[in-house]
């Protein structure tokens, strides 16, 4: 199993990028941990520990784990990038319209 699959415990992690975020849930602002000092940090729900967000120094947006959103029915939540496509599980078909991205 590859790195992100181990990290997420699933064959797929679905993230959406936002320029800014307002934390409105019961737990409020995530608890942040630097996973790669100076390069990346991950945000976890302070109540249950679920991974909810990511900030990477080379990406201008904050990444939110889609499963952490209250409403995922928006028509704008469609895949546009697919990372690590070469490591995808063989039984999960790729999203054909998604641009291949080698970054995590």
C-alpha positions as a printed Julia matrix, in Angstrom:
104×3 Matrix{Float64}:
   0.0    0.0     0.0
   1.4    3.4    -0.96
   1.99   6.44    1.33
  -1.3    8.29    0.92
  -3.26   5.07    1.04
  -1.6    4.29    4.38
  -2.14   7.86    5.54
  -5.85   7.81    4.77
  -6.52   4.13    5.38
  -8.36   3.99    2.05
  -7.44   3.75   -1.63
  -8.7    7.32   -2.18
  -8.5   10.63   -0.32
 -10.74  13.37   -1.67
  -9.68  16.96   -0.97
 -11.08  20.31   -2.03
  -9.04  23.52   -2.03
 -10.21  26.87   -0.65
  -8.44  30.23   -0.57
  -9.78  30.88    2.95
 -11.78  28.86    5.46
 -14.07  29.77    8.37
 -14.28  27.0    10.95
 -17.91  26.67   12.08
 -18.26  23.12   13.41
 -18.62  22.09   17.04
 -14.87  21.57   17.43
 -13.93  24.93   15.9
 -10.4   25.43   14.53
  -8.52  22.16   13.94
  -5.55  21.13   16.01
  -2.55  21.56   13.71
   0.53  19.32   13.5
   3.56  19.99   11.33
   3.97  16.78    9.39
   6.96  18.11    7.46
   8.5   21.08    9.35
   8.35  24.24    7.26
   6.64  22.42    4.4
   3.31  20.95    5.47
   0.9   20.7     8.35
  -2.27  18.71    8.88
  -5.36  19.71   10.8
  -7.33  17.31   12.99
 -10.68  17.68   14.73
  -9.84  18.51   18.36
 -12.86  16.48   19.51
 -12.63  13.2    17.56
  -9.19  13.35   15.91
 -10.43  13.02   12.33
  -8.13  14.45    9.67
  -9.94  17.48    8.25
  -7.42  19.8     6.6
  -3.98  20.21    5.08
  -1.72  23.16    4.37
   1.28  22.65    2.09
   3.86  25.37    1.43
   3.81  24.81   -2.34
  -0.01  24.97   -2.69
  -1.75  28.36   -2.26
  -5.01  26.87   -0.96
  -6.01  25.11    2.24
  -7.08  21.55    1.51
 -10.2   20.3     3.24
 -11.03  16.61    3.36
 -14.38  16.43    1.54
 -15.72  13.89    4.0
 -15.38  16.59    6.7
 -17.84  18.9     4.9
 -21.45  19.09    6.03
 -22.72  19.45    2.45
 -21.06  17.64   -0.45
 -23.91  18.08   -2.93
 -22.48  21.13   -4.71
 -22.05  20.8    -8.48
 -18.6   22.41   -8.14
 -17.24  19.41   -6.18
 -15.89  17.53   -9.18
 -12.39  16.07   -9.53
  -9.94  18.17  -11.53
  -6.64  16.58  -10.4
  -5.71  12.98   -9.7
  -2.51  12.45   -7.74
  -0.46   9.26   -7.75
  -2.49   7.7   -10.54
   0.31   5.17  -11.15
  -0.26   3.79   -7.63
  -4.06   3.5    -7.91
  -5.73   0.26   -6.96
  -6.45  -1.75  -10.11
 -10.17  -2.22   -9.37
 -11.0    1.49   -9.04
 -11.51   3.15  -12.43
  -9.74   6.51  -12.88
 -11.7    9.72  -13.24
 -11.25  10.35  -16.98
 -11.62  14.14  -16.92
  -9.16  14.64  -14.04
  -5.73  16.06  -14.81
  -2.86  13.79  -13.74
  -0.81  15.29  -10.92
   2.35  13.75   -9.48
   2.19  15.89   -6.33
   0.43  14.6    -3.24
